[in-house]
Amino acid sequence: MSRSPRHDKILQLVRENGFMPIEELARLLDVTPQTIRRDINQLCEANLLRRYHGGAALGNSVENEDYLARKGKFQSEKAHIAQLVAANIPDHASIFMSIGTTIEAVAQALALKHKGLRVITNNIHVASIMSANPDFTVMITSGVVRASDGGVTGVATLDFINQFKVDYAIIGASGIETDGSLLDFDYREVRVAQAMMANARHRFLAADHSKFGRNALVRMGHLSDFHMVFTDTAPSQAMTKMMQEHGVALQLASR
């Protein structure tokens, strides 16, 4: 789904009010209730809103979507983001790679042509993809494997990550609020991502457009913590200005 300015306005109104009736949204945005219902259905498919009788509220902030459902969404967008990230990673670099389907797409892009990468990840799927390239050295963290998506977390994971200082950290996020806050659903996953960020010389965020304005429970950091942000659709003017003020380079993937 490509978000329109009206979608962004709907999300803003729901965020400000907690719940917005369809008729009120139609009046405020000067469109028909049928148009608002269609917009809400699209935003619900992206897990940004939940539809209730007569209106909509924010999506679930406690539990993420099923892994296979996430993997099946926005595949083209993720692939283009991944290609752009890969173009900014030199050969023979050392890399942290976190959990997430966009990060798995980055792994596929890197595995095609890069040489001599040293990869440290807590993502079983990333490790499998990257290890298919015989020119890579791939290390997977110790810890507890999460059955839902193959993520590895826990104290042992943190201890492993903190042994290294790498060139790049490639991180995903479940949600990005309008103030630039990065959010996720699992505090254990957040702690691992934070450790990767703290132990990397360059920090890259890879997130498709559906993550902007999405709600989640745990604060991971802020857009200003990154050197580059890779996405497929330009965020709001306010968010773009904020990134410029903090020296964060915005990289937009063509579709």
Number of C-alpha atoms within 10 A of each C-alpha: 12 12 16 10 9 13 16 16 14 23 23 14 16 19 17 10 11 12 18 21 16 21 16 14 22 17 12 11 13 10 13 13 17 12 13 24 19 11 17 23 17 17 26 17 13 21 20 24 25 18 18 12 7 12 18 24 21 23 19 17 18 12 12 17 12 10 13 11 8 16 17 10 15 16 15 13 22 27 22 22 29 25 18 21 26 21 12 10 17 14 14 14 15 21 24 26 25 27 26 24 23 26 27 26 26 26 25 20 22 23 21 13 10 18 16 15 21 19 23 24 27 29 24 19 19 28 21 15 19 26 17 13 18 11 15 17 15 22 15 19 23 18 17 15 16 12 8 9 17 17 21 24 25 17 13 13 22 22 15 17 23 13 8 13 17 20 17 21 29 28 23 25 27 24 28 25 17 15 12 20 18 27 25 25 21 18 16 16 21 22 18 26 26 15 18 28 23 17 19 19 14 17 21 24 21 24 27 24 22 22 21 26 22 27 25 25 17 20 18 23 19 14 22 19 20 21 17 22 22 24 27 23 19 15 18 13 9 12 17 15 13 16 21 13 10 13 14 19 16 17 17 17 20 12 11
